[in-house]
Amino acid sequence: MTLATKASSPNRSMARGFAGSVGRTALTAIITLVIVVLVWQGLLTVLGISPFVAKGPLDVFNWLFTLPAAAENRQTIGDNLLVTLADSFYGFVAGIVVALILAVLFTLSKGIESALMPIAMLLRSVPLVAITPIIVLIVGRGPSVAVVMGGIVVLFPALVNIAFGLRSASPQITDVITVYGGSAFTSLRKVALPSSLGSFFAAVKISIPGAITGALLAEWLATGKGLGGAIVAAVAQSKNFEVWASVVTITAVTLVLYGLAQLLETFVLRRMGMERTAGN
């Protein structure tokens, strides 16, 4: 076996492993979709809800793809979806960045953790609906309110996961760095951060639906834009097809984004030689 062949073997193995992960993720998504559709239609049949209010999978599909106004319907849903995704993205980034900074500070200083953790727990324990009026008074009804609300939803679970990952670093390796004169920051950079990648991606996957939920709440209670605002307006006007199509769309997009985050996790951890962590 030549040197080039030996060098390419790990790459081929990694590519096969990643392809297998893509296949498993796609299969899981298909199975989940089938189960959701069956449960959805089954509940409508069993509960006997009025067809005027309850729309089944076929009704939503026809409204989006086969009716004469389907293109216009998709345009309406798509425009609102883009607004919601933008709000969700900004809230997600804000929450993850703040959580990462706080987790690093907590790892370096117990005093900072003692001072700031109660504030994070307070934000988590108070219902977001209850503090929305205060947030609106402070930041207004513009896009910033969606960033703040999405960030609050994301912050605490991401903080807990990332902080746990940072503290799971091998104490033996940390001791070696200390013996050779390394600082706490060096241990954090060389050991804790790389070993916490699994926990970081767990935080990302948890935060995706959280950020979308925060954006929808902000649109519903404050901005009146995006899918959150459109759903409220559609309910008031008895546009039940639009309500169901909006809910189905944001649910499907959330599942897709979660699956993409899982694939990214698998790829990065395989590149880092942490396949076992990726499987957990």
VOBA-1610 file (N, C-alpha, C; in pm, whole numbers, padded with zeros to 5 digits, always signed):
BEGIN
Met+00085-00119+00000Met+00000+00000+00000Met+00089+00124+00000Thr+00063+00219-00093Thr+00144+00338-00104Thr+00109+00438+00006Leu+00197+00538+00022Leu+00174+00641+00123Leu+00048+00721+00092Ala+00026+00749-00036Ala-00094+00824-00074Ala-00220+00747-00041Thr-00214+00614-00064Thr-00332+00532-00033Thr-00359+00530+00116Lys-00250+00520+00196Lys-00268+00521+00341Lys-00326+00654+00388Ala-00281+00762+00328Ala-00330+00894+00368Ala-00476+00915+00332Ser-00517+00855+00219Ser-00654+00877+00175Ser-00753+00785+00245Ser-00705+00677+00307Ser-00796+00583+00373Ser-00877+00648+00484Pro-00816+00727+00577Pro-00898+00792+00679Pro-01001+00887+00621Asn-00964+00957+00512Asn-01059+01049+00450Asn-01178+00975+00392Arg-01150+00860+00327Arg-01260+00781+00272Arg-01348+00727+00383Ser-01285+00682+00490Ser-01360+00630+00603Ser-01447+00739+00665Met-01391+00858+00676Met-01468+00970+00731Met-01584+01007+00640Ala-01558+01005+00508Ala-01664+01038+00413Ala-01777+00936+00419Arg-01739+00806+00430Arg-01843+00703+00441Arg-01922+00719+00569Gly-01851+00749+00679Gly-01921+00768+00806Gly-02015+00886+00802Phe-01973+00996+00739Phe-02059+01114+00730Phe-02179+01087+00639Ala-02153+01016+00528Ala-02264+00980+00439Ala-02366+00893+00512Gly-02315+00801+00595Gly-02407+00719+00674Gly-02487+00803+00771Ser-02424+00905+00830Ser-02496+00994+00922Ser-02603+01073+00848Val-02571+01118+00727Val-02671+01189+00647Val-02789+01098+00616Gly-02759+00974+00579Gly-02866+00880+00549Gly-02954+00852+00670Arg-02891+00834+00787Arg-02969+00808+00908Arg-03054+00929+00946Thr-02998+01048+00930Thr-03074+01169+00962Thr-03193+01184+00869Ala-03171+01159+00738Ala-03280+01169+00641Ala-03388+01066+00671Leu-03347+00943+00704Leu-03444+00838+00736Leu-03525+00874+00860Thr-03456+00927+00961Thr-03526+00968+01083Thr-03626+01078+01053Ala-03587+01173+00966Ala-03677+01282+00930Ala-03801+01230+00858Ile-03782+01134+00768Ile-03895+01078+00694Ile-03989+01003+00788Ile-03932+00923+00877Ile-04015+00849+00973Ile-04092+00945+01063Thr-04023+01050+01110Thr-04090+01149+01194Thr-04204+01217+01120Leu-04180+01251+00993Leu-04283+01316+00913Leu-04405+01226+00897Val-04381+01099+00868Val-04492+01005+00850Val-04572+00992+00979Ile-04503+00979+01092Ile-04572+00964+01220Ile-04655+01088+01252Val-04595+01206+01230Val-04668+01330+01260Val-04793+01343+01174Val-04781+01311+01045Val-04896+01320+00955Val-05006+01222+00997Leu-04967+01100+01031Leu-05066+01001+01073Leu-05135+01042+01203Val-05055+01089+01299Val-05115+01132+01427Val-05206+01252+01405Trp-05160+01346+01324Trp-05239+01465+01292Trp-05375+01426+01233Gln-05374+01345+01129Gln-05500+01306+01066Gln-05584+01219+01159Gly-05517+01132+01236Gly-05590+01046+01328Gly-05662+01124+01437Leu-05596+01225+01492Leu-05659+01306+01597Leu-05780+01382+01542Leu-05766+01437+01421Leu-05879+01508+01362Leu-05997+01416+01341Thr-05969+01291+01302Thr-06077+01194+01278Thr-06141+01151+01409Val-06059+01121+01509Val-06112+01072+01637Val-06188+01181+01712Leu-06133+01302+01715Leu-06196+01410+01791Leu-06316+01470+01720Gly-06327+01447+01591Gly-06444+01495+01517Gly-06456+01647+01514Ile-06344+01717+01502Ile-06347+01863+01498Ile-06404+01911+01365Ser-06473+02022+01370Ser-06535+02077+01250Ser-06433+02099+01140Pro-06462+02056+01017Pro-06369+02078+00906Pro-06341+02225+00878Phe-06433+02313+00921Phe-06410+02456+00901Phe-06291+02504+00985Val-06276+02445+01103Val-06168+02485+01193Val-06044+02400+01170Ala-06061+02270+01168Ala-05949+02177+01160Ala-05919+02143+01014Lys-05793+02157+00977Lys-05749+02123+00842Lys-05649+02008+00849Gly-05673+01908+00765Gly-05586+01792+00763Gly-05465+01812+00674Pro-05376+01713+00671Pro-05257+01724+00586Pro-05289+01749+00439Leu-05390+01679+00388Leu-05425+01697+00246Leu-05480+01837+00221Asp-05556+01890+00316Asp-05610+02026+00301Asp-05496+02129+00291Val-05400+02115+00379Val-05287+02209+00378Val-05206+02194+00250Phe-05183+02070+00209Phe-05107+02047+00085Phe-05178+02112-00034Asn-05309+02092-00045Asn-05384+02150-00157Asn-05379+02303-00153Trp-05390+02360-00032Trp-05388+02506-00019Trp-05255+02564-00063Leu-05149+02489-00041Leu-05015+02538-00074Leu-04972+02505-00217Phe-05028+02397-00277Phe-04969+02350-00402Phe-05067+02326-00516Thr-05193+02302-00492Thr-05281+02264-00603Thr-05393+02363-00632Leu-05433+02444-00538Leu-05540+02540-00563Leu-05495+02648-00660Pro-05588+02714-00728Pro-05549+02820-00821Pro-05467+02931-00756Ala-05494+02958-00628Ala-05421+03064-00558Ala-05302+03010-00479Ala-05257+02888-00513Ala-05150+02824-00434Ala-05021+02905-00437Ala-04986+02960-00554Ala-04862+03038-00565Ala-04868+03160-00474Glu-04982+03227-00473Glu-04998+03343-00386Glu-04994+03302-00238Asn-05053+03187-00208Asn-05050+03138-00070Asn-04907+03108-00025Arg-04830+03042-00112Arg-04691+03012-00078Arg-04610+03141-00061Gln-04639+03241-00143Gln-04568+03368-00132Gln-04595+03433+00003Thr-04721+03428+00045Thr-04758+03487+00175Thr-04686+03417+00289Ile-04691+03284+00287Ile-04624+03207+00393Ile-04473+03227+00387Gly-04417+03227+00268Gly-04273+03242+00252Gly-04222+03377+00301Asp-04295+03485+00269Asp-04252+03618+00314Asp-04253+03626+00467Asn-04358+03575+00528Asn-04365+03576+00675Asn-04258+03486+00737Leu-04231+03373+00671Leu-04130+03280+00722Leu-03992+03345+00723Leu-03958+03421+00620Leu-03828+03486+00615Leu-03810+03584+00730Val-03916+03657+00763Val-03909+03750+00876Val-03887+03675+01006Thr-03960+03566+01025Thr-03946+03487+01147Thr-03808+03424+01158Leu-03757+03373+01047Leu-03623+03313+01050Leu-03516+03417+01081Ala-03532+03538+01029Ala-03436+03644+01060Ala-03441+03678+01209Asp-03561+03693+01263Asp-03576+03721+01406Asp-03517+03607+01489Ser-03542+03484+01447Ser-03492+03368+01520Ser-03339+03363+01516Phe-03282+03394+01401Phe-03136+03388+01386Phe-03068+03487+01479Tyr-03117+03610+01481Tyr-03055+03711+01566Tyr-03069+03675+01714Gly-03187+03625+01753Gly-03204+03583+01891Gly-03118+03464+01926Phe-03105+03370+01832Phe-03020+03253+01854Phe-02874+03294+01872Val-02824+03380+01784Val-02683+03423+01794Val-02660+03497+01924Ala-02752+03588+01960Ala-02736+03665+02083Ala-02733+03572+02205Gly-02826+03476+02210Gly-02832+03386+02324Gly-02710+03296+02335Ile-02666+03241+02222Ile-02550+03150+02223Ile-02422+03225+02260Val-02403+03345+02203Val-02281+03421+02231Val-02276+03460+02379Val-02387+03511+02432Val-02389+03549+02575Val-02369+03425+02662Ala-02433+03313+02626Ala-02417+03190+02705Ala-02273+03143+02704Leu-02206+03150+02587Leu-02067+03107+02578Leu-01976+03195+02662Ile-01997+03326+02655Ile-01915+03419+02734Ile-01935+03394+02883Leu-02061+03380+02924Leu-02088+03357+03066Leu-02031+03223+03112Ala-02043+03120+03030Ala-01990+02988+03068Ala-01839+02995+03087Val-01770+03068+03000Val-01625+03084+03014Val-01592+03159+03143Leu-01666+03265+03171Leu-01643+03342+03294Leu-01671+03258+03417Phe-01778+03177+03411Phe-01811+03091+03525Phe-01701+02989+03550Thr-01642+02940+03441Thr-01535+02841+03455Thr-01409+02902+03515Leu-01384+03027+03480Leu-01263+03094+03530Leu-01279+03151+03670Ser-01404+03184+03709Ser-01424+03250+03838Ser-01554+03204+03903Lys-01544+03144+04020Lys-01662+03104+04095Lys-01739+03226+04145Gly-01667+03336+04172Gly-01733+03457+04219Gly-01828+03515+04115Ile-01783+03516+03989Ile-01870+03566+03881Ile-01992+03476+03866Glu-01972+03346+03878Glu-02085+03253+03869Glu-02186+03280+03980Ser-02137+03299+04102Ser-02227+03325+04215Ser-02305+03454+04196Ala-02244+03551+04129Ala-02310+03680+04110Ala-02410+03679+03996Leu-02379+03608+03888Leu-02460+03617+03767Leu-02558+03502+03748Met-02530+03385+03803Met-02620+03272+03783Met-02761+03298+03835Pro-02779+03364+03951Pro-02917+03393+03995Pro-02995+03477+03895Ile-02927+03568+03826Ile-02995+03650+03726Ile-03041+03564+03610Ala-02954+03473+03566Ala-02991+03383+03457Ala-03108+03293+03498Met-03106+03243+03621Met-03216+03160+03670Met-03346+03239+03681Leu-03334+03367+03719Leu-03453+03451+03727Leu-03517+03469+03590Leu-03434+03495+03489Leu-03486+03509+03354Leu-03553+03381+03306Arg-03500+03268+03351Arg-03556+03139+03310Arg-03686+03109+03382Ser-03695+03148+03507Ser-03812+03109+03588Ser-03934+03198+03563Val-03912+03324+03525Val-04025+03413+03500Val-04082+03387+03360Pro-04213+03364+03347Pro-04271+03341+03214Pro-04242+03458+03120Leu-04202+03425+02999Leu-04163+03528+02904Leu-04280+03620+02870Val-04401+03563+02869Val-04520+03644+02840Val-04537+03752+02945Ala-04500+03721+03070Ala-04520+03816+03180Ala-04426+03935+03170Ile-04304+03912+03122Ile-04206+04022+03117Ile-04200+04089+02980Thr-04279+04041+02885Thr-04278+04102+02752Thr-04312+04250+02755Pro-04414+04295+02831Pro-04442+04440+02835Pro-04322+04522+02881Ile-04245+04470+02978Ile-04128+04543+03026Ile-04022+04549+02917Ile-04003+04436+02846Ile-03905+04434+02737Ile-03944+04533+02628Val-04074+04538+02596Val-04121+04631+02493Val-04098+04776+02536Leu-04122+04805+02665Leu-04099+04940+02715Leu-03952+04980+02703Ile-03862+04883+02723Ile-03720+04914+02724Ile-03664+04925+02582Val-03698+04827+02495Val-03635+04822+02362Val-03728+04862+02249Gly-03856+04883+02278Gly-03950+04919+02174Gly-04009+04798+02102Arg-04082+04826+01994Arg-04150+04719+01920Arg-04079+04684+01790Gly-03956+04724+01774Gly-03883+04693+01653Gly-03821+04554+01657Pro-03732+04525+01563Pro-03667+04392+01559Pro-03589+04358+01685Ser-03546+04460+01758Ser-03466+04433+01878Ser-03542+04354+01983Val-03675+04370+01988Val-03752+04296+02088Val-03747+04147+02059Ala-03745+04110+01932Ala-03734+03968+01895Ala-03597+03913+01932Val-03493+03996+01916Val-03358+03953+01953Val-03351+03927+02103Val-03406+04019+02182Val-03400+04005+02327Val-03479+03883+02374Met-03600+03867+02323Met-03683+03755+02368Met-03627+03622+02323Gly-03577+03615+02200Gly-03513+03492+02154Gly-03389+03461+02234Gly-03310+03566+02265Gly-03190+03546+02344Gly-03220+03496+02484Ile-03328+03545+02545Ile-03365+03501+02680Ile-03405+03354+02679Val-03481+03313+02578Val-03522+03173+02569Val-03400+03082+02551Val-03306+03126+02471Val-03188+03044+02440Val-03088+03041+02555Leu-03076+03152+02628Leu-02965+03173+02719Leu-02947+03062+02822Phe-03049+03034+02903Phe-03027+02946+03018Phe-02994+02802+02979Pro-03072+02737+02891Pro-03032+02599+02855Pro-02897+02591+02787Ala-02864+02690+02704Ala-02733+02691+02640Ala-02623+02711+02743Leu-02645+02800+02838Leu-02547+02826+02942Leu-02518+02702+03024Val-02623+02632+03064Val-02606+02511+03145Val-02528+02405+03070Asn-02562+02383+02943Asn-02494+02280+02864Asn-02348+02315+02839Ile-02321+02439+02801Ile-02184+02478+02770Ile-02098+02477+02897Ala-02152+02527+03007Ala-02077+02528+03132Ala-02046+02385+03178Phe-02142+02295+03161Phe-02118+02154+03196Phe-02006+02097+03110Gly-02007+02128+02981Gly-01902+02078+02892Gly-01765+02130+02929Leu-01758+02259+02964Leu-01629+02317+03001Leu-01574+02254+03128Arg-01661+02217+03218Arg-01616+02159+03345Arg-01590+02009+03334Ser-01621+01952+03219Ser-01598+01809+03200Ser-01460+01779+03144Ala-01376+01880+03133Ala-01241+01860+03081Ala-01161+01770+03174Ser-01070+01695+03115Ser-00988+01601+03192Ser-00903+01676+03296Pro-00920+01646+03425Pro-00837+01714+03526Pro-00690+01676+03515Gln-00659+01555+03466Gln-00520+01514+03452Gln-00447+01602+03350Ile-00511+01626+03236Ile-00448+01711+03134Ile-00437+01854+03185Thr-00539+01900+03256Thr-00533+02034+03314Thr-00417+02047+03412Asp-00396+01942+03491Asp-00285+01944+03586Asp-00150+01949+03514Val-00139+01878+03402Val-00015+01881+03324Val+00014+02023+03276Ile-00088+02091+03226Ile-00069+02229+03179Ile-00027+02320+03295Thr-00088+02299+03411Thr-00053+02380+03527Thr+00091+02356+03571Val+00133+02228+03570Val+00270+02194+03610Val+00371+02261+03519Tyr+00339+02271+03391Tyr+00433+02332+03295Tyr+00417+02485+03287Gly+00347+02541+03384Gly+00339+02687+03392Gly+00223+02749+03318Gly+00131+02669+03269Gly+00017+02724+03197Gly-00085+02787+03292Ser-00153+02889+03244Ser-00254+02959+03325Ser-00389+02889+03312Ala-00486+02937+03391Ala-00621+02883+03382Ala-00681+02910+03244Phe-00646+03026+03186Phe-00695+03057+03052Phe-00636+02963+02948Thr-00509+02926+02967Thr-00446+02831+02875Thr-00515+02695+02883Ser-00545+02650+03003Ser-00617+02524+03019Ser-00755+02531+02954Leu-00817+02644+02969Leu-00949+02662+02907Leu-00940+02654+02756Arg-00842+02723+02700Arg-00829+02729+02554Arg-00781+02597+02495Lys-00686+02531+02562Lys-00625+02410+02507Lys-00705+02283+02538Val-00777+02281+02650Val-00840+02157+02695Val-00992+02170+02703Ala-01038+02267+02782Ala-01181+02274+02812Ala-01266+02303+02688Leu-01226+02403+02611Leu-01306+02439+02493Leu-01315+02326+02391Pro-01202+02263+02351Pro-01216+02151+02256Pro-01298+02034+02311Ser-01281+02002+02439Ser-01353+01888+02495Ser-01501+01917+02515Ser-01540+02044+02511Ser-01681+02079+02533Ser-01761+02090+02404Leu-01701+02051+02292Leu-01772+02066+02165Leu-01904+01989+02162Gly-01903+01868+02221Gly-02027+01790+02224Gly-02136+01864+02298Ser-02104+01921+02413Ser-02202+01997+02490Ser-02244+02125+02417Phe-02148+02186+02346Phe-02182+02307+02270Phe-02285+02276+02162Phe-02265+02167+02089Phe-02361+02132+01985Phe-02495+02089+02044Ala-02492+02027+02162Ala-02619+01997+02230Ala-02692+02126+02261Ala-02619+02228+02304Ala-02680+02358+02331Ala-02737+02420+02204Val-02665+02405+02093Val-02713+02459+01966Val-02843+02392+01925Lys-02849+02259+01937Lys-02970+02188+01896Lys-03089+02222+01984Ile-03064+02240+02113Ile-03172+02281+02203Ile-03217+02423+02172Ser-03123+02507+02134Ser-03151+02650+02117Ser-03227+02681+01989Ile-03218+02595+01889Ile-03286+02624+01762Ile-03436+02637+01781Pro-03506+02536+01835Pro-03650+02556+01858Pro-03678+02664+01959Gly-03588+02683+02058Gly-03609+02790+02155Gly-03606+02927+02091Ala-03510+02949+02001Ala-03500+03079+01933Ala-03622+03105+01846Ile-03671+03001+01779Ile-03790+03018+01695Ile-03912+03048+01782Thr-03923+02981+01896Thr-04033+03008+01988Thr-04028+03152+02038Gly-03908+03198+02075Gly-03895+03336+02119Gly-03932+03436+02011Ala-03892+03408+01887Ala-03926+03499+01777Ala-04077+03502+01753Leu-04141+03386+01757Leu-04287+03382+01737Leu-04360+03458+01848Leu-04313+03443+01973Leu-04374+03517+02083Leu-04356+03667+02064Ala-04238+03709+02023Ala-04213+03852+02001Ala-04302+03906+01890Glu-04317+03830+01783Glu-04402+03873+01672Glu-04549+03875+01713Trp-04587+03781+01796Trp-04726+03774+01841Trp-04759+03888+01938Leu-04671+03913+02033Leu-04701+04006+02141Leu-04652+04148+02116Ala-04556+04166+02024Ala-04493+04297+02011Ala-04492+04351+01869Thr-04425+04282+01778Thr-04400+04343+01646Thr-04518+04327+01550Gly-04595+04220+01562Gly-04706+04196+01469Gly-04662+04153+01331Lys-04534+04116+01317Lys-04481+04075+01187Lys-04449+03926+01187Gly-04403+03877+01072Gly-04362+03737+01062Gly-04478+03641+01079Leu-04444+03514+01097Leu-04548+03413+01111Leu-04626+03430+01241Gly-04557+03476+01348Gly-04628+03496+01474Gly-04740+03597+01461Gly-04711+03712+01401Gly-04814+03813+01380Gly-04918+03768+01279Ala-04874+03698+01173Ala-04968+03653+01070Ala-05067+03550+01125Ile-05020+03462+01213Ile-05110+03361+01270Ile-05219+03428+01353Val-05180+03525+01435Val-05278+03596+01517Val-05381+03666+01427Ala-05334+03735+01324Ala-05425+03804+01232Ala-05515+03706+01158Ala-05458+03593+01118Ala-05538+03494+01045Ala-05644+03432+01134Val-05613+03408+01260Val-05713+03354+01354Val-05827+03453+01369Ala-05795+03580+01384Ala-05898+03682+01402Ala-05990+03693+01280Gln-05934+03663+01163Gln-06012+03674+01040Gln-06065+03539+00991Ser-06049+03435+01075Ser-06095+03299+01041Ser-06031+03246+00913Lys-05907+03284+00889Lys-05831+03228+00775Lys-05762+03100+00822Asn-05843+02997+00840Asn-05793+02877+00905Asn-05692+02801+00820Phe-05706+02807+00688Phe-05605+02744+00602Phe-05468+02807+00625Glu-05464+02938+00633Glu-05337+03007+00655Glu-05278+02975+00792Val-05365+02964+00892Val-05317+02930+01026Val-05248+02794+01026Trp-05315+02695+00970Trp-05259+02560+00970Trp-05134+02552+00883Ala-05137+02618+00768Ala-05020+02615+00680Ala-04901+02683+00747Ser-04924+02790+00820Ser-04815+02859+00890Ser-04754+02771+00998Val-04841+02705+01075Val-04791+02617+01181Val-04714+02500+01123Val-04766+02439+01018Val-04697+02327+00955Val-04563+02371+00899Thr-04558+02487+00836Thr-04434+02535+00775Thr-04326+02560+00880Ile-04359+02631+00988Ile-04257+02661+01088Ile-04213+02535+01161Thr-04304+02440+01178Thr-04266+02312+01239Thr-04170+02235+01151Ala-04201+02229+01021Ala-04114+02158+00928Ala-03976+02224+00920Val-03972+02356+00915Val-03845+02427+00908Val-03763+02404+01034Thr-03828+02401+01149Thr-03757+02375+01275Thr-03693+02238+01273Leu-03766+02138+01225Leu-03711+02002+01217Leu-03593+01996+01121Val-03603+02068+01008Val-03493+02069+00911Val-03369+02134+00971Leu-03387+02247+01038Leu-03273+02316+01100Leu-03209+02230+01209Tyr-03291+02161+01285Tyr-03238+02071+01388Tyr-03155+01959+01323Gly-03207+01904+01214Gly-03133+01799+01145Gly-03001+01850+01088Leu-03000+01972+01034Leu-02877+02029+00981Leu-02775+02051+01093Ala-02823+02096+01209Ala-02733+02113+01323Ala-02674+01979+01367Gln-02755+01875+01360Gln-02706+01742+01397Gln-02600+01693+01299Leu-02622+01720+01170Leu-02522+01681+01070Leu-02392+01761+01089Leu-02404+01889+01118Leu-02285+01970+01143Leu-02209+01919+01265Glu-02283+01880+01368Glu-02219+01823+01487Glu-02142+01697+01451Thr-02204+01608+01376Thr-02139+01483+01337Thr-02012+01510+01257Phe-02020+01603+01161Phe-01905+01634+01077Phe-01789+01691+01159Val-01819+01790+01244Val-01713+01855+01321Val-01650+01758+01420Leu-01732+01680+01490Leu-01677+01590+01590Leu-01599+01476+01527Arg-01640+01433+01409Arg-01560+01332+01338Arg-01425+01390+01297Arg-01426+01514+01251Arg-01300+01578+01215Arg-01208+01594+01336Met-01269+01611+01453Met-01191+01627+01576Met-01156+01493+01640Gly-01201+01383+01578Gly-01175+01251+01635Gly-01255+01223+01759Met-01379+01277+01764Met-01464+01261+01882Met-01595+01192+01844Glu-01585+01083+01764Glu-01704+01014+01717Glu-01790+00963+01830Arg-01729+00918+01938Arg-01807+00863+02049Arg-01892+00971+02112Thr-01832+01094+02124Thr-01908+01206+02178Thr-02022+01242+02086Ala-01997+01232+01952Ala-02102+01265+01858Ala-02219+01172+01870Gly-02193+01047+01906Gly-02303+00953+01915Gly-02385+00968+02040Asn-02333+01043+02141Asn-02404+01054+02269Asn-02510+01159+02258
//
